[in-house]
């Protein structure tokens, strides 16, 4: 018999007390709703099932998934969620969860990872990397003169624009791929085509359902988009490719050929408790402090205090982290056509996403597993202060 998973949510103690003390009213208040992700069995049509559940169970559908997952996301009552598990077309009903961008505070990083000595020779004012990178974030400023934004999608309810209303996504995009055009900054993979996948709102918040919407959209375009950066995350465990949720979506997307690079997180704790950083299918990136673009630990602090060439005090760590890259005081593009320096593993991750694009520009048949192996093997060890026994390699693209 096919097994199904459903998590039943209960009232908190405070909510239960309020319910018990509520006065009797002539009209009954509408029952509270929660957000869920409903996945389908292989033979089901997700759009048809979602429409049926909207009619019969009152599900307020927000996303329909067809590529990375087969299913939909919706708000509904816990009682309705429980009944959906009995539908033979349903494989699982799981609660949606919140995620946030992983920038922490207000960038010689391009020099430090050797992007000026790569095949793209970042900074020489010529050429562009012929690779497509999806930025799953707060969107990208499509009019920024330093960015080659070619399209995108909005997975946040409210409008159809992928324009960045926060700044974080535009900053991430610039580190990965700002143009080599003699103005502003230059990215690790200069001028690579950027796809703005807006999965976080103006406050930098989102949910698994919006992230899966973005992954689903990228997966449908896996023949075009080679790399995806996710400078975001939240609490959770690794699960498996059969969990019918976020990891399942990433597993299918990487199987389609998309290389995912993600931020390790800024909780100064083990990344094994942070998703998607803990997933085996992604390249998880921690952050180091670098103030001068050189090894040796003699750089002078700029936007924040700290010690040059050491592990960033906010960065997550652990065996699930694959690489490290500069993440302190990184100067990059900002919404409205500007530039800004901020810090976080969010800023380290797009250095590696740009590196993945560089590698794929000369190794277009490489799989995500091969891309990760190439980046890891090319890394260096010239930094200090690792809080655990796993000294992850520092990104180095000089040979790419």
N, C-alpha and C positions, 0 to 999 in steps of 0.2 A: 504493500500500500504506500502511495506517495505521501511523504511526511511534509507538513507545513509548519512554518514558524510564525507566531504572532506574539507580540509583547503587549500585555494588557496594562494600561496605565490607570492608576487609582488616584482619588483625591488626596491632596496633602492633608496633614492634620488640621492646618488652619482653614483650608477650604471645607473640610468636613464639619468643623465646628460652626463655620459661618452658615453652612447649609442647615445644620440642626437648629440654629437659633433664628433662622429667617422666619418672618411672620407669614402666616397663611395669606395668600393673595388670590384674587379671583381669576387672574391670568397666570399661566405657568410660563416661567422664563425658558427660553430656548436652551437645550442642553449644551454644555461646553464642547467645543471641537478641538481636535489636535491634528497635527500634520503627520501624514504617513506616506510611505513609498510602497506601492503595490506592484509586485512583479508577476508576470504571466507565465504559464506553461508554454512550451515551444509552439503549439498548434493554435494558440489564441491570437486574435487581432487586438492589439492594445488599445487602439482608438475606439473600436466597437465596444470592448469591455468597459472602458472608461465612461463612454456615453451611457451604457446600460446602468453602471453603478451610480452615475450622477442622477439618473431618473429614479432608480429603485432604492438607493441607499442614501441619497442626499449628499454624495461626495462632490465637493467643490474642487474640480480638477484644475491644476495649475500647469502641469507639464505632462506630455505624452512621450514616452521613450520607445524608439524603434531599432536602435543600432547597438549602442553599448549595453543596454538592457532592453527587455521587452516588458513594458508596463507603464505606470503613470504615477504621478504624485498628486495628492489632494488633501484637503482638510475635511474631516468628518468626525462624528462622535466616536468615542471608544467603543460603544455598543455596535455601531455600524462596522467599525474595523474588525470586531470579533466575528461578525456574521460573514464578512467577506472571505474569511479563511475556509468556509464551507463551500465556496464556489469552486467547482472543478476546474475552472479556467485560471484560478489564482494559485501561484506557487508560494508566495510569501507576502506578509504584511508587516512592515517594520516601521518604527517611529522615525520621523525625520529628525535631524540634529543640526545644530547651528555650528558654523565655522566662521573664522575671522581672518582678515589679512594678518601677516606676521611681521609687519614693520613695528619697531619699538619706539624709536625716538627720531629727533632731527639729526676725488675718490681715486685716488691713485690705483684703484683695483685693476684697471685695464692694463697698466704697465706691469703690475705685480704678477698677473697670470700670463704675461708674455704675448698678449694679443697684438702688440705692435710688431712682433717677430713671427706671427703666423702667416699662412698663405695669403690671408686677406690684408696683412700689413696695416692694421688699424692705425690711423693717424697720418697716412701718407696722402690723403685727399683723393684717392682714386678707387674705383671699383665698388662692387657690392656682392654680397654672398647670395648665391642663387638657391635659397632654401626658404621654406615657409615655417614660421613659428606662431603658434597660438598662445596668447596670454590670457589665461583664465583668472580674472581678477575683477577690478572695479571698472573695467573698460579702458579705452585708450583715447586720448585726444586725437581725433582724426585729422585735425588741421595743423598739428605740430609740424613745423618745417623740417625737423630733424628726424622724423619717423616716417617709414614707408608703410603706412596702414592701407591695406588693400580690401578690407571687408571685416565682417564680424556678425555677432548676434547678441541679443539681449535676453538673458534668462531670468531677469528680475522683473517682477510684476510692476506694471505702471506705465511703461511706454516701450517703444520698439527701438530706441536708440542705444547704441553701444558706446556712446560718448562717456568719458570718464568724469564723474561728478565728485570724485574724491582726490585724485592725484596719484594714488598708490600704483595703479595699473600702468599709467603713463610712465612713471619712474622705472618700474620693472622693465617695461618695453625698451626704454632707452639703454639700460645696461646691457641688455641682450643684443640690441641691433640698431642703435642710433647711427645715422648716416655718417659717412666719412666725407663731410662736405665743408670743412674748414670753419664751421660755426658750432657753438654749443659744446657738445660732448660727442664721443664716438663709442660705439658698442663693441662687444667682443666679436660679433658677426655683423660687421657694418652693412647697413642697408638691406638686411634680410627682410623679406615680406612678412608683415605682421598682421595677424588676425585677432581682432579684439573680441574676446568672449566674456561678456559681462555677467559674472556670477555672484558678485558682491555689490551691495547697494552703496549709496553715498556715504554711509557711516562705516563702510568696510565690513559689513556683516552679510552673511548668506546662510545657506542651509545645504544639507546633502542633496536635497531635491534640485536646487539650482545648480550645484556642482555637477550632478549627473546629467542635467540638461546640457551643460557645456560640453561634457565628455561625449555625450551622445552626438552632439552637433559636430565635434571634431572627428569622431569615429566615422561618421557618414562621409567625411572629406579626407579620409586617411590616404587616399591616392595623391592628395595635394599637400596636406599638412604633415610635416615630418617630426616636429618637436612641439611639445606643449609644456609651458611653465605654469606651476601652481604655487605661488607664494602665499599660501593660506593653509589653514588647518584647524583642528580642534582635538579634544580629548577622545580617546578610543583605543581599541586593540586591533591587532592585525587581521583577525578574521580569516577568510579564505576566498579563493576565486569562486566558491560556490555559495557565498553568503547572500546573493541576490540583492546586494546593495552597492555601496560605493566601491569596494574593492572588486566586486564582480565586474563593474563597469570599466574600471581601469584595466583589469585583466583582459577583457575583450578588446579594449582599445589598443593596448600594447601588442596583442596578438595580431591586430590589423596593421601594425607597423609603426605606431606613433611612440616616440621616446618621451617619457614623462620625467620632468625634473621638478622637485618640490622642496620647499623650505623645511628645515628640520624643526623649527619652532623656537620661540623665545622665552621659554619657561625655566631655563637653566636646569633642566632635568633630563631624564632618560627619554629619548625619542620613541622608545617602544610603547609609550603611552600616548602617542600623538599621531593622528591620521591626517593625511595619507603618508606621512614620513615613514611610518613603520612598515608599510607595504613593500614586499620583496620586488615588485615589478617596477618601482620608481627609483630614480637616483635622488637620494635624500642628501641635502647640503647644509652643513653647519657654517658658522661664520668665524673669521679671524679679524683681528684689528690690524689694519695697515694704513699708516699715515703718509708714507713717502713713495710707495710703489716699488720699494726695494727690500731685499732681505737684509738682515743684520740687526734689526731691533733698535734703530737709532732715530726713527721718525718722531717728529714733534706732534703732540695731539692737536687736532683741529676743532671739529665741531663738538667733540666730547672728550673727556679725560680718559686715559687708558694707557696701556703699554703696547708699543709697536710690536707687531709680529707675534702676538699672543692670542690665545683663544678668547673670543669675545665673551664677556661675563654674562651676557644674557642668553647665549646660544644653548640649545639642546645638544646632547651628545649621545654616545652609546654605540653599540654594535650595529644598529640599524642605519647609522649614518654612513654614507658611501664616500663623501668628499667634503672638503671645506673650501671656502673662497672668501675674498674680502667682503665684509658686511658692515663695517663701521665708517660713518661719515662718507657715504657713497654719493657722489654728485651725478645727477642724471636729469632727464627731461621731466617736466611737470605740466599738469593741465594748464590751459591758457597760453601755451607757447613758451613757458618759462623753464627754469631749472632750479633744483633744490638738492641739498644734502640731507639724507636721513640714514638711519641705521636699522639693522635687523637681519635675520636670516632670509627675509624677503628680498634683501638686496644681494645676498650671496648667491641665491638660487639662479637668478637670470644670468650671472656670469657663466654658470655651468650650462644653462640652456643655450646660450650663445656658442659655447664650446661644442656642444652636441651638433649644432647647426654647421659649424665650421667643419667638423669631422665628416658629417654627411655630405657636405658639398664636394668632397673628394672621394667619399666612399658611399655612394648613393644606395647601394644594395645592403648596407649594414643593418642588422636587426637591432632592436632596442638593447638586447643583452650584449651584443657586440659593441655598441656605442658605449655603454657603461664600462665594459672591460677596457676599451681603448683609453677612455678618460682616466680611469683609476690607475692604469699602468703608467700613464705619462706623468702622473702627479709627483710632486716633490714633498720632502719632509721638513723643509726649513721654516718651521714655526714651533712655538713652545706653549706650554701651559695646558696641555690636554688633561681634562678632568677625569679621564678613565684610561683603561689599558689599550684602547683601540685608537691608535694615532692615524687618523684618516689622512689621505694624501691631499695636498694643496693643489688646486687646479693649475695646470701648466699647458698652454696651447702652442708653445713655440714650434713644435713639430707638426702642427696640424695645417 
